[in-house]
């Protein structure tokens, strides 16, 4: 069997996209995973990547190199990059799949013996552009890594068409699109009687301030007593989740539940009516987001309500499984939700059911394995 190494500087057990990638590959190839935590996939060898804090002198040297634009020198001063390079030398793989731009130079050190596929996930040069620190210090670095290293890959993936077009424009490399879609689940839409007037809304994901989740709390102020909203949030930075809870205090229609493991989400969400997401377009990646949660809502056979983010709106409209608000405000989403009655919600659930297999990981698995086969053959 060909030996494939998957690299991601993330928790491989909780990173949905990378964990699926590993599971797709393990039936056909010998797979080794390099990352922060074992993916927990039977038959996969795991090598933890070593991160080490720099000394004051090392930080000073790196700062000088960074400021001077000596980005390759800055990159290779990072212990984890060298550790990854040495691990690849020892493993001697046939193929390396590098997830996110920070792994790519290290992955390319395995050439020419190994082929390299780059999974960019999102658009790296503008990933955190809502941060002043990122814009001032790191955007130029990310642009350099993309411009220098992406043209050397043998294949490339990303999450949606808009980001694929941006990479092709910037680097000349056209990625294939692999959706962040979960496994197909044998579920049916929950059908409620016309006498049940309660509309059960749900939102799950990470509690990150840039996502402005308080907009969904504000949305509830514009909705009548039929509506209930449950949050299932993984805590993020800076006490943001606690701030959201304080903001929602006093509204008994809003609950904060414990997050559910990613493999269990669709079955848990199946009990709800509408999956909701308002995502302000405060960065390039936010504007063109096509996240896990959208596909998990569909897999759960829910109606979907999203803000007019182009990629999410496209999926919802093509599948006919929900509503798109007229703008990104809480008021606009409340207006879209108020337009729904029980009959419309059940119809949208049926459309999610019809689209569930096409918009599941089965499609992503086929795209990934076709790319891997093509790269290994050529």
C-alpha positions in Angstrom: 0.0 0.0 0.0 1.1 3.5 -0.7 2.1 5.5 2.4 0.2 8.8 2.9 1.1 11.3 5.6 -1.5 13.8 6.7 -0.2 17.0 8.5 -2.3 19.4 10.5 -1.2 21.5 13.4 -4.6 20.9 15.1 -6.3 18.5 17.4 -6.9 15.7 14.9 -9.7 14.2 17.0 -11.7 17.4 17.0 -10.8 18.9 13.6 -13.8 17.7 11.5 -12.3 18.3 8.1 -8.9 16.7 8.8 -10.4 13.8 10.7 -12.7 13.0 7.8 -9.7 13.2 5.4 -7.8 10.6 7.5 -10.9 8.3 7.6 -11.4 8.6 3.8 -7.8 7.5 3.2 -7.3 4.7 5.7 -9.1 2.0 3.7 -6.9 2.5 0.7 -3.6 3.6 2.0 -1.2 3.2 4.9 -1.8 6.5 6.8 0.3 8.4 9.3 -1.0 11.5 10.9 1.1 14.4 12.3 -0.6 16.8 14.6 -1.4 17.9 18.1 -3.6 15.0 19.1 -4.2 11.4 17.9 -7.2 11.3 15.5 -8.4 8.1 17.1 -8.9 6.4 13.8 -8.0 2.6 13.9 -5.0 1.6 11.8 -3.6 5.1 11.6 -0.1 5.8 13.0 0.1 9.0 15.0 3.2 11.3 15.4 2.7 14.2 17.8 4.3 17.4 16.5 6.6 19.2 18.9 6.1 22.9 19.6 8.6 24.7 21.7 8.6 28.2 23.1 11.5 30.4 21.7 14.1 32.0 24.0 14.2 35.8 24.2 17.1 35.8 21.8 15.3 33.5 19.4 12.2 35.7 19.5 14.4 38.8 18.8 16.1 37.1 15.8 12.8 36.0 14.5 11.3 39.5 14.9 14.2 41.0 12.9 13.8 38.4 10.1 10.1 38.9 10.0 10.3 42.7 9.8 13.0 42.4 7.1 10.8 40.1 5.0 13.2 37.1 5.4 10.2 34.9 5.7 11.9 31.6 4.9 14.4 32.1 7.6 11.6 33.0 10.0 9.6 29.9 9.1 12.5 27.5 9.6 13.3 29.0 13.0 10.1 27.5 14.3 10.9 24.2 16.0 7.7 22.5 14.9 8.5 23.2 11.2 11.9 21.5 11.6 10.4 18.6 13.6 7.9 18.0 10.8 10.6 18.1 8.2 12.7 15.5 10.1 9.6 13.3 10.7 8.9 13.3 7.0 12.5 12.4 6.2 12.2 9.4 8.6 8.8 8.3 7.4 9.7 8.5 3.7 6.0 8.7 2.4 4.7 8.5 -1.1 2.3 11.3 -0.6 2.0 14.2 1.9 -1.3 16.1 2.5 -0.6 19.5 4.1 -3.5 21.1 5.8 -3.3 24.9 6.1 -0.5 27.1 4.8 1.7 26.8 7.9 2.4 23.1 7.2 3.1 23.5 3.5 6.9 24.5 3.4 7.6 21.6 5.7 5.5 19.2 3.6 7.3 20.2 0.4 10.6 19.2 2.0 9.5 15.6 1.2 9.8 16.3 -2.6 10.9 14.9 -5.0 10.5 11.5 -3.4 6.9 12.3 -2.3 4.0 14.0 -4.0 2.3 16.8 -2.1 -1.4 17.9 -2.0 -2.2 21.1 -0.2 -5.6 21.5 1.5 -5.8 25.3 2.0 -9.1 25.1 3.9 -9.8 28.8 3.7 -8.1 31.8 2.1 -4.8 32.1 4.1 -3.7 35.6 3.1 -6.9 37.1 4.6 -7.8 34.6 7.2 -7.8 36.9 10.2 -8.0 40.3 8.4 -10.5 41.6 11.0 -7.4 41.7 13.3 -5.2 44.7 13.1 -2.2 42.6 14.3 -2.8 40.2 11.4 -3.1 42.9 8.8 0.1 44.7 10.0 2.4 41.8 10.6 1.1 38.5 9.2 -0.7 39.2 6.0 2.5 39.8 4.0 4.0 36.6 5.5 0.9 34.6 4.4 1.0 36.1 1.0 4.6 35.2 0.6 4.0 31.6 1.6 1.1 31.2 -0.8 2.9 32.9 -3.7 6.1 30.9 -3.2 5.0 27.4 -2.2 1.5 26.8 -3.7 2.9 26.7 -7.3 5.1 23.7 -6.2 2.2 21.4 -5.1 0.9 18.4 -7.1 -2.7 19.0 -6.2 -4.8 21.4 -4.1 -8.2 21.5 -2.3 -10.2 24.2 -0.6 -13.7 24.6 0.8 -15.7 26.5 -1.8 -15.7 27.9 -5.3 -15.1 31.5 -4.4 -12.0 30.7 -2.5 -10.8 28.3 -5.2 -11.2 31.2 -7.7 -9.1 33.5 -5.4 -6.3 31.0 -5.2 -6.2 30.4 -8.9 -6.1 34.2 -9.5 -3.2 34.6 -7.0 -1.1 31.5 -7.6 -2.1 30.0 -11.0 -3.2 26.8 -9.2 -6.9 25.8 -9.4 -8.0 23.8 -6.3 -10.7 21.2 -6.4 -13.6 21.9 -4.0 -14.1 19.6 -1.1 -17.1 20.6 1.1 -16.9 20.5 4.9 -19.8 18.0 4.9 -20.4 15.3 7.6 -21.1 11.6 7.0 -24.4 10.6 5.6 -26.9 9.7 8.3 -30.0 7.5 8.0 -32.4 10.0 9.4 -35.9 11.2 8.7 -37.3 14.8 9.2 -39.2 15.2 12.5 -42.8 16.0 11.6 -44.8 17.9 14.1 -48.6 18.3 14.2 -50.2 21.6 13.2 -51.2 22.1 16.9 -47.5 22.3 17.9 -46.7 26.0 17.4 -43.3 26.1 19.0 -40.4 26.6 16.5 -37.2 25.2 17.8 -34.1 27.1 16.6 -30.5 25.9 17.1 -27.0 27.1 16.5 -23.8 25.2 17.2 -20.1 25.9 16.8 -17.3 27.8 18.3 -17.8 30.8 20.5 -15.6 33.3 18.7 -16.1 37.1 19.0 -15.5 37.7 15.3 -18.7 35.7 14.6 -20.9 38.2 16.5 -23.1 35.5 17.9 -24.8 38.2 20.0 -26.7 39.0 16.8 -28.7 35.8 17.3 -29.6 36.8 20.8 -30.7 40.2 19.5 -32.7 38.3 16.8 -34.8 36.7 19.5 -35.9 40.2 20.7 -37.7 40.6 17.4 -39.4 37.1 17.5 -42.6 36.2 19.2 -43.2 33.5 21.8 -43.4 30.7 19.3 -39.6 30.7 18.9 -37.0 29.0 21.2 -33.2 29.1 20.6 -30.6 26.7 21.8 -26.9 27.3 21.6 -24.3 24.5 21.6 -21.0 26.3 21.8 -17.4 25.3 22.3 -15.8 28.0 24.5 -13.5 30.4 22.6 -11.1 33.2 23.7 -11.5 35.9 26.2 -14.6 34.8 28.1 -16.8 35.5 25.1 -19.2 32.6 25.9 -19.8 33.9 29.4 -20.5 37.3 27.9 -23.1 35.8 25.6 -24.8 34.1 28.6 -25.0 37.4 30.4 -26.4 39.0 27.4 -29.2 36.4 27.1 -30.0 36.3 30.8 -33.6 36.9 31.5 -34.9 35.5 28.2 -36.1 32.0 29.1 -36.5 31.2 25.4 -32.7 31.0 25.0 -30.7 28.1 26.4 -27.0 27.3 26.4 -26.4 23.5 26.2 -23.2 21.5 26.4 -21.6 20.9 23.0 -22.0 17.5 21.3 -19.2 15.4 19.8 -19.0 16.2 16.0 -19.9 12.6 14.9 -23.1 12.8 17.0 -24.3 16.2 15.9 -26.7 15.4 13.1 -28.6 12.9 15.2 -28.8 15.3 18.1 -29.9 18.2 16.0 -32.6 16.2 14.3 -35.0 17.1 17.1 -34.9 20.8 16.1 -36.8 22.7 13.4 -34.4 25.3 12.0 -30.6 25.6 12.0 -29.7 29.3 12.1 -26.5 31.2 11.3 -25.9 35.0 11.0 -22.3 35.5 9.9 -21.2 39.2 9.4 -19.0 39.6 6.3 -16.2 41.2 8.4 -13.4 39.4 6.5 -12.9 37.7 3.2 -13.2 34.2 4.7 -16.3 35.2 6.6 -17.9 36.6 3.5 -17.4 33.4 1.5 -17.8 30.9 4.4 -19.2 27.5 3.7 -18.9 25.9 7.2 -19.5 22.5 8.7 -22.6 23.6 10.5 -24.6 24.3 7.3 -24.1 20.8 6.1 -24.7 19.4 9.6 -28.1 21.2 9.6 -29.0 19.6 6.3 -27.8 16.2 7.4 -30.0 16.6 10.5 -32.9 17.2 8.1 -33.6 20.7 9.4 -34.9 23.8 7.7 -32.0 26.3 7.3 -31.9 30.0 7.9 -28.7 31.9 6.9 -27.5 35.4 6.2 -26.8 36.3 2.6 -23.2 35.0 2.6 -22.8 34.0 -1.1 -21.7 30.4 -0.7 -24.1 29.5 2.1 -27.0 31.2 0.2 -26.1 29.3 -3.0 -26.4 25.9 -1.2 -29.6 26.8 0.5 -31.3 28.2 -2.6 -30.1 25.3 -4.8 -31.3 22.7 -2.3 -34.5 24.7 -1.6 -34.1 23.8 2.1 -34.6 27.2 3.8 -34.5 31.0 3.8 -31.9 33.6 3.3 -32.2 36.9 5.1 -32.2 40.1 3.1 -29.1 41.4 5.0 -26.8 40.5 7.9 -28.8 42.2 10.7 -30.7 40.5 13.5 -33.8 42.3 12.4 -33.5 40.8 8.9 -33.1 37.3 10.2 -36.1 37.7 12.5 -38.1 38.9 9.5 -37.1 35.8 7.5 -38.0 33.5 10.4 -41.4 35.2 11.1 -42.3 34.4 7.5 -42.2 30.7 8.3 -45.2 28.6 9.3 -45.3 24.9 10.3 -46.2 23.8 6.7 -43.2 25.7 5.2 -40.8 24.4 7.8 -41.8 20.8 7.1 -41.4 21.4 3.4 -37.9 22.7 3.9 -37.1 19.7 6.1 -38.2 17.4 3.3 -35.9 19.3 0.9 -33.0 18.9 3.3 -33.8 15.2 3.4 -33.7 15.0 -0.4 -30.4 16.8 -0.5 -28.7 15.0 2.4 -26.9 12.3 0.5 -25.6 14.6 -2.2 -24.4 17.1 0.4 -22.7 14.5 2.7 -19.2 13.4 3.1 -19.8 10.7 0.4 -19.3 13.4 -2.3 -16.3 14.8 -0.5 -14.8 11.3 -0.2 -15.1 10.7 -3.9 -13.5 14.1 -4.8 -10.6 13.6 -2.4 -9.8 10.0 -3.4 -10.0 10.9 -7.1 -7.4 13.7 -6.5 -5.1 11.4 -4.5 -5.3 8.7 -7.2 -4.5 11.2 -9.9 -1.6 12.7 -8.1 -0.1 9.3 -7.2 -0.4 8.0 -10.8 1.2 11.1 -12.3 
